[in-house]
Amino acid sequence: MNRNINMMKYINTTLLGGLAAVLPLGLIILFVRWIINIIERILSPLVELFNTDSRYVILALYILIVIAILILFFAIGFFIQTRAGNYFKKGVENKYLMKIPGYQTARDIVMQFFGGNRSFFSEVVLVDPFNSGTLMTGFITDNSGEMITVFVPTGPNPTSGNIYHLHKEKVIITNAPVDLGMKSIISCGAGSSKLFEEAQTSIVEVKSASEEEKE
């Protein structure tokens, strides 16, 4: 009986080990396939203009179109780096794009990943606005001293979320960089342990204060 149980445990452990080894590669393949499907869906109207049934010709057309798009991005980036291009970009952005709801948040998120310094997110914080014992990851957007305004994004889409105006005692400030907090939001909480490490002392102090209030 014990032998059969040990055999079943060995099979389960081996099976799960193999699944854990293969699953990341499978997820990468699914992600790449998803990207390819999106590219194919977007570019298929252009490819159909050439009216060909050859798979090799169609594949070559997709590759050429993707290369052309990358060259276009490079040209736009090169133009923006010039004085005239930068002036044009700021003018269009301030006059039109900033009026689009969510544009500024999306822009700052992108700039965090590409090394941009401009952001209205000053610090990563942990908050419990409803005293429920559940902490939320957020970013300070304004600080008047006694009251702190915190934006708590919804994962994995950080362009939407809620704004809370909290007393400073309810805000646990971490030493984590903004990009780490943003990556944690986008990855649905993965990497949050680093946020806790950066705020461990403050969390302990808040818990102690809560226990004293209950007593």
C-alpha positions as CSV (number, residue, x, y, z in Angstrom):
1,M,0.0,0.0,0.0
2,N,2.7,2.4,1.0
3,R,4.6,1.5,-2.1
4,N,1.6,2.4,-4.3
5,I,1.3,5.7,-2.5
6,N,4.9,6.5,-2.9
7,M,4.7,5.6,-6.6
8,M,1.7,7.9,-7.0
9,K,3.5,10.7,-5.3
10,Y,6.5,10.2,-7.5
11,I,4.4,10.2,-10.6
12,N,2.6,13.4,-9.5
13,T,5.8,15.2,-8.6
14,T,7.5,14.2,-11.9
15,L,4.4,15.2,-13.9
16,L,4.1,18.5,-12.2
17,G,7.8,19.1,-12.6
18,G,7.7,18.5,-16.3
19,L,4.6,20.7,-16.6
20,A,6.4,23.5,-14.7
21,A,9.4,23.2,-17.0
22,V,7.4,23.3,-20.2
23,L,4.7,25.8,-19.2
24,P,6.8,28.9,-19.4
25,L,7.9,28.1,-22.9
26,G,4.3,27.3,-23.9
27,L,3.2,30.7,-22.5
28,I,5.9,32.4,-24.6
29,I,4.7,30.5,-27.7
30,L,1.1,31.5,-27.0
31,F,2.1,35.1,-26.5
32,V,4.1,35.2,-29.8
33,R,1.2,33.5,-31.6
34,W,-1.1,36.2,-30.2
35,I,1.1,38.9,-31.4
36,I,1.4,37.3,-34.8
37,N,-2.4,37.0,-35.1
38,I,-2.8,40.7,-34.2
39,I,-0.2,41.6,-36.9
40,E,-1.9,39.3,-39.4
41,R,-5.3,40.8,-38.7
42,I,-4.1,44.4,-39.1
43,L,-1.9,43.8,-42.2
44,S,-4.1,41.3,-44.1
45,P,-6.0,44.1,-46.0
46,L,-2.7,45.4,-47.3
47,V,-1.5,41.9,-48.3
48,E,-4.8,41.1,-50.1
49,L,-4.1,44.1,-52.4
50,F,-1.3,42.1,-54.1
51,N,-3.8,39.3,-55.0
52,T,-1.5,36.3,-54.7
53,D,-2.0,32.7,-53.4
54,S,1.7,31.9,-52.8
55,R,2.4,31.3,-49.1
56,Y,6.0,32.4,-49.6
57,V,5.0,35.6,-51.3
58,I,2.4,36.3,-48.5
59,L,5.1,35.6,-45.8
60,A,7.6,37.9,-47.6
61,L,4.9,40.6,-47.8
62,Y,4.2,40.4,-44.1
63,I,7.9,40.6,-43.3
64,L,8.4,43.6,-45.5
65,I,5.4,45.4,-44.0
66,V,6.6,44.8,-40.5
67,I,10.1,46.1,-41.5
68,A,8.4,49.1,-43.1
69,I,6.5,49.8,-39.8
70,L,9.7,49.5,-37.8
71,I,11.5,52.0,-40.2
72,L,8.5,54.3,-39.8
73,F,8.9,54.2,-36.0
74,F,12.6,54.9,-36.3
75,A,11.9,57.8,-38.6
76,I,9.4,59.3,-36.2
77,G,11.8,58.8,-33.3
78,F,14.6,60.5,-35.2
79,F,12.3,63.4,-36.2
80,I,11.2,63.9,-32.5
81,Q,14.8,64.1,-31.4
82,T,15.4,67.1,-33.6
83,R,14.5,70.6,-32.3
84,A,11.7,71.1,-34.8
85,G,10.3,67.6,-34.2
86,N,10.4,68.0,-30.4
87,Y,8.6,71.4,-30.7
88,F,6.0,69.8,-33.1
89,K,5.4,66.9,-30.7
90,K,4.9,69.1,-27.6
91,G,2.6,71.3,-29.6
92,V,0.4,68.5,-30.8
93,E,0.5,66.8,-27.4
94,N,-0.5,69.9,-25.4
95,K,-3.1,71.0,-27.8
96,Y,-4.8,67.8,-28.7
97,L,-3.5,64.6,-27.0
98,M,-3.6,65.8,-23.4
99,K,-7.3,66.4,-23.8
100,I,-7.9,62.6,-24.4
101,P,-9.0,60.9,-21.1
102,G,-6.2,58.6,-19.8
103,Y,-3.6,59.8,-22.3
104,Q,-1.4,61.4,-19.6
105,T,-1.5,58.3,-17.4
106,A,-0.7,56.0,-20.4
107,R,2.1,58.3,-21.5
108,D,3.7,58.4,-18.0
109,I,3.5,54.6,-17.8
110,V,5.2,54.1,-21.1
111,M,7.9,56.6,-20.1
112,Q,8.6,54.8,-16.9
113,F,9.4,51.6,-18.9
114,F,11.5,53.5,-21.5
115,G,13.5,55.4,-18.9
116,G,11.6,58.7,-19.1
117,N,11.9,61.0,-16.0
118,R,8.6,62.9,-16.4
119,S,5.8,61.4,-14.2
120,F,3.2,62.6,-11.8
121,F,3.8,59.4,-9.8
122,S,6.3,60.5,-7.1
123,E,6.4,57.5,-4.8
124,V,5.1,53.9,-4.5
125,V,2.9,53.4,-1.4
126,L,0.7,50.8,0.2
127,V,-2.7,52.0,1.5
128,D,-5.7,50.5,3.3
129,P,-8.4,53.3,2.7
130,F,-11.3,51.3,4.2
131,N,-9.4,49.8,7.3
132,S,-10.2,46.3,6.0
133,G,-6.7,45.0,6.6
134,T,-6.1,44.6,2.9
135,L,-3.3,46.7,1.4
136,M,-3.5,48.3,-2.1
137,T,-0.5,49.3,-4.2
138,G,-0.7,52.9,-5.2
139,F,1.2,56.0,-6.3
140,I,1.4,59.4,-4.6
141,T,0.1,62.1,-7.1
142,D,-0.1,65.0,-4.6
143,N,1.0,65.7,-1.0
144,S,-0.2,68.6,1.1
145,G,1.4,67.4,4.3
146,E,-1.5,66.1,6.3
147,M,-3.5,64.8,3.3
148,I,-2.0,62.7,0.6
149,T,-3.6,61.9,-2.7
150,V,-3.0,58.4,-3.9
151,F,-3.8,56.8,-7.3
152,V,-4.5,53.1,-7.0
153,P,-4.4,51.5,-10.5
154,T,-6.4,48.4,-11.5
155,G,-4.3,45.5,-12.7
156,P,-3.2,44.6,-15.2
157,N,-4.4,47.8,-16.9
158,P,-2.9,50.7,-14.9
159,T,-4.5,53.4,-17.0
160,S,-7.7,53.1,-14.9
161,G,-8.1,53.1,-11.2
162,N,-9.3,55.0,-8.2
163,I,-8.1,58.2,-6.4
164,Y,-8.0,58.4,-2.6
165,H,-7.4,61.4,-0.4
166,L,-5.9,59.9,2.8
167,H,-4.5,61.1,6.0
168,K,-0.7,60.6,6.1
169,E,-1.0,58.0,8.9
170,K,-2.9,55.7,6.5
171,V,-0.2,55.8,3.8
172,I,2.8,53.4,4.0
173,I,5.5,54.9,1.9
174,T,8.0,52.4,0.3
175,N,11.5,53.0,-1.0
176,A,10.6,51.0,-4.2
177,P,11.1,52.8,-7.5
178,V,8.0,53.8,-9.5
179,D,8.8,51.4,-12.4
180,L,8.9,48.4,-9.9
181,G,5.5,49.4,-8.6
182,M,4.1,49.8,-12.1
183,K,5.5,46.4,-13.2
184,S,3.9,44.8,-10.2
185,I,0.5,46.3,-11.3
186,I,0.8,45.2,-14.9
187,S,1.9,41.7,-13.9
188,C,-1.1,41.3,-11.6
189,G,0.9,41.5,-8.4
190,A,4.1,39.5,-9.4
191,G,7.1,41.0,-7.6
192,S,5.0,42.5,-4.8
193,S,7.3,40.9,-2.2
194,K,10.0,43.5,-3.1
195,L,7.5,46.2,-2.3
196,F,6.8,44.6,1.1
197,E,10.5,44.4,1.8
198,E,10.9,48.1,1.1
199,A,8.0,48.9,3.5
200,Q,8.4,46.1,6.1
201,T,9.2,48.5,9.0
202,S,6.3,50.7,8.2
203,I,3.9,47.8,7.9
204,V,4.9,46.5,11.4
205,E,4.5,50.0,12.9
206,V,1.0,50.3,11.3
207,K,0.0,46.8,12.6
208,S,1.2,47.7,16.1
209,A,-0.8,50.9,16.1
210,S,-3.9,49.1,15.0
211,E,-3.6,46.5,17.7
212,E,-3.1,49.2,20.3
213,E,-6.3,51.0,19.1
214,K,-8.3,47.7,19.4
215,E,-7.1,47.2,23.0
